[in-house]
Amino acid sequence: MGDFSPYIFDPDLERVIEAEFFVEDRYIEFDTPTFIVSPREGVYRPEVVKDSFKRVARAFREKGFLPFLRREGGRLIIRVVKKRPSGRPSYRLNLLLLLITIGTISLDGYLKSNIRIFTEDLMANTPVLVNTLLFLVSVLGIFGLHELAHKFVSMKENIEASMPYFIPAPPGLGGTYGAVIIQREPPTNRDELFDLGLSGPLIGFLATVIVSIFGISLSFTVPYSKLQEWSRRYPEVAFQPLPMPPLINLLIPLIKPIPPGQTLILHPVAFAAWVGCLIAFLNLLPIWQLDGGHISRALLGAKRHRVVSLVGLLVMVLCGFYMMAILLAFFMLRAKQDIGPLDDVSPLSLGRKILLLVYVAVLALTVTVIRPILF
């Protein structure tokens, strides 16, 4: 038996629930106000229940509470918890990390632009600073728009969330590991969870397409004989082929066709687009707390989401991202119980199920394999 006690709760909020649902029973269980409810019209219709609970959740959030709707033993149950008090927001850390990340991206852009084949041959008349700034704007634009899209959806749906925390990284893959937004409370339902998951990658992908077009147009086609000449003249420069995602492979013939016997030298902005594709692909894999994980959680629910997360980790390993897969698996094992949206009963809307085609398309266009495992 649970720890039950006589029911005492906020009468105003109790009336909100009674206005939307028929309350069959109410009690306090382990200090948690609990309601057993059913649709007022007596027939369970998913969209009606979803809309009714959205109105309940909105009223409860305003009063500093979070209601959770679950189905247990064939019954609809609403449990109410008090929101954690949020202190006065401080953006000092956000700003500090942004400034550091601007520095690391700029350093990476400078190192990629200050190569002798650029400064002495291909772009002798273009200052290194110009290419560095173009690289900075490209990388920061892709990741910044991605996170701002998440923030916009959070604000639109009244979900308390932080401003983006940018993550600086050593030179190599763009000078940043991206950014994160800390969500301080769950979304109302699976629709909002889906919107949160898809919004960032979709806007970031559109930014990546624009950067790709611009970066490819700035890139250079050169004969293979030129590479041999440069290898002799600039022994410090290592020519390394990049595994191109489908998006860039599709755009190259349209923007910068490669003649027979030649190859493409990527401009730093084109490399920024490559980084955008790489991060979009990894982030869209249906794993745990990644954006792809939010999308699969919204569609499949908690149990099947865990299984799909393992499949996503396997895909990550097969594509050569071993360390990231190990890191994510470690945090998954240490993660606390899945909380899910407030309403984990109502299914994903039909419109959002159709939008899954967009999710699959973006994932397919950004697939990047760096060290494939062959069986």
N, C-alpha and C positions, 0 to 999 in steps of 0.2 A: 504494500500500500504506500502511496505517496504521502507526503507531509501536507495534509489538507487543513485549512483553517477557514473560519467564517469569512464570507466575501465582504471586503471593504475596498472601495476604489473610487476614483474621481467620477462623480455623478455626470458631469458634462460629457466626459469621454464615453461613459457607459451609454449615454443617450445617442452618441454618434454611432456606436455599433448597433444599437437597437433600431436606428433609422434605416440601416442598410441590410441587416440580417435579423432573422428570428433567433433569439438567444434561448437555447434549450436548457443550459445550465451554466453556472458561473461559480468560481471558487478561487482561493489562493493556494497554489501548489509550489512548495519550496520558495516562498516569498514572491512568486510570479503570478499576477492576475491572469486567470485562464477562463476563456469563454468557449463553450461548445455551441456552434452556430449552424444554421442551415439557411438556404436562400429564402427570402421572404415569400416568394411566389410558390414555394414548395417544390419546384423543379430545378435541378442543377443545370444551369446553362453557363458554360465557361466564360463567355464574354461579359455576361451580366455580373457574375461573381467577381471577375477581374475589375470591372468598373466600380462596383460597390466597394471593394477593398481599397482601391486607389483613393477613394474619398475618405475612407477611414484612416488610411496611412497619412494622408495630407493633414488631417486634423490632429492626429496624434503627434506627428513631427512638430507641429507648431506649439504643442504643449510640452515638448521635451521627452516624448516617449516613442518607442518603436514597436509596432505590433507585428507578429509573425504568424502567417496563415499556413497551416499544415494539414494534411489529410492523414489521420491515424485511425486504423480500425474502421475505415469507411465513414468516419465523421470529420467534419471541418472543425478545426480547433484554432483559436486565436490566443496566442500568449503575448503578454505585454512586458517589455523591459524598459527601464529608464535609460535615456541617452546619456552617454558620457558627457560631462560638461566640457565645452570647448573654450579654451582660453582665448585671450586676445591674439589674433594671428600676427606672427612676425615673419617677415620675408627676408631677413638678413642672410640666412643660410641659402635660400633660393638664389639671391642675388650674388652671393659669394661663389657658389658653384657655377652659376652662369658665366661670371667673369673668368673663372679658372678654365671653364670649358671653351670659352672664346679663345683663350690663350693656347690651349692644347690643339684646337682645330686649326688655328692660325699657324702654329708651329708645323703641324702636319702638312698644311697647304704650302707653306714656304719650302719645306724639304722636297715636296713633290714638284714644285715649280722651279726650284733652283738646281736643276739638273742640266748639265752642259749641252745635251742634245737639244734642250729647249732654249737655253740662254745664248748658245753660240750658233745654232743652226735653224731650228724650226720657228722659234719666236725671239730672234735676236733683238727685235725692235720693241718687244713688249716687256715692260718692267716686271720683275718678279713680284713686286708688291701688288700689281693689278691682278695677276693670277691667284695670288694668296687671298686677296679679298673676294674674288669670285668663288673660290673654293669655300671660304668661310660662309658666305651668304648661302651657297648651295646646301652645305651640310646642315647649317643652323636652320635654314628654311624648312628642309625636309623633317627634321626631328622636332623643331619648334611647332610647326603646324600640326604635326601628329599629336603632340601633347595638348595643344590649345583646343583641338577638336574634342579630346576627352574632357577637358575642363568645361567647354561650352555645353556638352551634353549633361555633365554633372550639375551645372548651374540651371539649365533648362528644366531638369527633372527634380530640382531642389535636393540634390544629394550633396552632403557636405564633403568637400574634397579639397586638398591642398593645391597650391600653385605648383608648376613643374619643378622638379629637382633634376637639374642636368648632371650627368655623370661624366667627368673628364676621363680621358684615357691616353696612354702613351701614343706617340706617332705610329702610324701603320695603317689602321683601318678607320681613318677619318678623324682621329683625335677625340672621339667620344664613344661611350657605350650607349648613347641615347639619353633618355630622361624618364622619370617616373612621376606619377601623381599618386599621392596617398589618399585612398578613399576611406573616410572616417565612419561611414555607415553604409549598409547594403542598399542596392537599388530596390525599388518597390516591387517589381515583378521581372519575369524573364525577358519581356520586351525591352525594358530599360537596361538589363544586363547585356543583351545582344547589342543594343545601340552603343553602349559604352565600349564594348569589345570591337565593333566594326568601325566606329567613327574615326578613331585615330589612324589605324592602318589605311583606311580608304583615302582620307585627306592626305596622309603622308605619301601614299602611292601616286595620287594625282600630282603632287609636288615633284615626286621622283620622275614621272613622265616628262614634265616640263624641263627639269634639269637634264634628263637624258637627251632630249631633243637639242637643247642648247649645247651640252657637252660634246655630243657626237659631231655636231656641226663645226665645233672648234678643233676637233681631232684631226689627225694627219694620216694619209695613206702614203707609205714609202715602200720602195722595192726591197726585197730581202737582201740584195747586194749592199744596200745602204746600211742595214743592220750589221753586216760583216765589217764594213768600213768603220762604223761607230765603235764596234767592239775593239778594234785596233786603236782608234784614236782616244776612246774614253774607257779604258779597262775597268774603271771604278763603277761604271754603270752596268747593272745586271738587268738584262731583258727577260722578263718573266711573263709567260702567257697567263691570262686570267680566264677562269671558267665563266663564261658569260651567261647571265640569266636570259630566258626567252624574250623578255621585254626588249632588252638591248639588241639581241640578235635579230629581232623583227624590225627594229628601227634603223639599224646600220644600213641595210640595202636601200632603204627609202631616203636616207639623209646623206650618207657618205659611202656609196658603193665602193667595194674594194676590187680594183682591177686584178686580173690574173698576175701571179708572181709578186704581189705586194701584200702588205699587212697593215694593220691599223695601230697607230700610236695614240693612246688615249690622252686627251687633255685632262688636267687635274679636275675640271668640272665633270667630265665624263666618269672619272673615278669616283667622284662624290655620288653620282647617280648609281654606280655599281654598289657602293656602300649602302645606299638607300634600299636597293633591291635585296641585298643580303639581310639587312635588319628586318625588313618587311617580311621576308620569307620565314626567318626564325621566329619572329613575333607572332605570325599567323598560324604556326603549328599548334594543333589543339592540345596544348599541354598546360595543366595546372592553372597558374595565375597569369600566364601570357594572354594577350588579347584573343588569340585563337582559342585558348582555354575558356575564356569567358563566353565566346560564341558557342562552343560545343557544350558547355555547362547549361547555357540557356536553352539549347535544343534538346539535350539528352537527359538532363537531370543529374543528380549526384553520383549514383552508382555507375552508370554507363560512362560518365565523364572520367572517372578514375581509370577505367579500362582504356578509353580513347587516349588518355594522357600517356599511358604506357606505350601505346602504338606510336604516338607522336615522338616520344623519346627514342624509340627504335629508329624512326625515320631520321631524326637528328644525328644519331650515331652513324647510320648508313651514308649520310651525306658528308661525314667527316668532322662533325662538330662534337668531338668526344668530351672535351672538358666541360663545355656548356651543358651537355646532357647529364654528366655526372653531377654538376653543381645543382641543376634543377631537380634531379632525382633525390639528392640529399635534402634539399629544402622541402620537397614533397613528403618525404618520410617524417620530417620533423614538424610538419604543419599540423595545426590543431584541427579539430573537427570542421568539416565544410559547413559554412553558415548559409550560403545561398541568398537569394533575394527574399524580401519580406514575404511576398506571396510566391511560394514554391509549388502551388497547386495549379494555377492557371497556365495553360500551355502557351508556347510561342505563337504569335499571330501569323496568319497566312501570309501577309505582306512581307514579314521578316523571313519566313521560310523561303519565299521566292528570292529574297535578297541573298540567301545562301549561295546562289549562283554567282553573285558578284564576289563573295568571299572566296569561292573556289577558283574563279577566274584570276583574281589578284594573286592568290597563292601559287597558281600554275605559272603565271607570268614572271614571278620573282624567284622561282626555284633556283638555288645556287648550290652546287656540289663542289666542295673544295678538295676532299680526299676520299673518293668513293671506296667503299669496301666491296671487293669482288668475290663472289663465291664460286 
